[in-house]
Amino acid sequence: MTLFDAYLMVDWTASSKPKLGKDSIWLAVAVRTGDELKLEAPVNLSTRSAAEARVRELLRAMLARELRVLVGFDFPYGYPKGFAAAVGSPGELAPWRENWNRLSRAVRDDARNQNNRFEVAADLNAKLGPSPGPFWGCPAIRQTEALRSTACPFPYAGANRAPLERRRTAEQRLRGVQEVWKLYGNGSVGSQALVGIPRVAALRDDEALASVSRVWPFETGFSDCPTPVRGPFALHAEIWPGIVPIDPSQHAIRDAAQVLTLVRHVAALDDRGDLGALFRVPSPLEPADLAACIAEEGWILGA
């Protein structure tokens, strides 16, 4: 029996204006009907608001059919351990949730993709210490005393508590993955996280979805069976398309080919009974690192 009945993968963007085609948002969906897996044509959306609305619509429809759905967005869901404490979170919730709530309150991202991500990053840097960092990367015109276009030294010693590392534990295992602090330039993912985490939080907490939604591994821990025997259920998991070689024959646009390849990959693993291995405790992982991943850093599916 498979872990999931449907798979929904999203290639994200931090664009500040509506955009279609290359370097924009693409959704890939596959749904099981009996023993058959139907891979739908990829959907291209010009804004993050439209993408959130479309994912919400899909999830509500799938969960109404009592399906178990794996949902993945391709940006970091967490920050290196110690971030929540260093930035001054009250500690009433788990660090990952403190971080998600803080960003959900601070980030403004309108229906035309206009957003304040650089201002939010600068404000967080100012809270963390007197020197610029750890967030870095922006157009020269957006530089301030708190946010620079170049990286600060790491571990970042300006943090109010323990120094912050450049990369999360999961990122240290993968070649080609960039740090969540980098907001601008080739391969950057930090801006995608700043404008993306509030969107995933809104989907996780949607009134029609919250009771049957969880975020892996923050709410589930590491387990090779993170789903119930039957749905409805939605599991949110951080993805990185670089985990598998892209099949360019899937689509002429690379972003679409990435999510189509990944949907096919996880569905094939599930068919063989091998997908659960991606959700279990990564090995080797020291107990302190394991605890940090569950509490704040998260993990990349397949790392």
Secondary structure, 3 states (H helix, E strand, C coil): CCCCCEEEEEECCCCCCCCCCCCCEEEEEEEEECCEEEECCCEEECCHHHHHHHHHHHHHHHHHCCCEEEEEECCCCCCCCCHHHHHCCCCCCCHHHHHHHHHHHHCCECCCCCECHHHHHHHHHHHHCCCCCCCECCCHHHCCCCCCCCCCCCCECCCCCCCECCCCCCHHHCCCCCCCCECCCCCCCHHHHHHHHHHHHHHHCCCCCHHHEEECCCCCCCCCCCCCCCCCEEEEEECCHHHCCCCHHHCCCHHHHHHHHHHHHHHHHHHHCCHHHHCCCCCCCCHHHHHHHHHHHCCCCCC
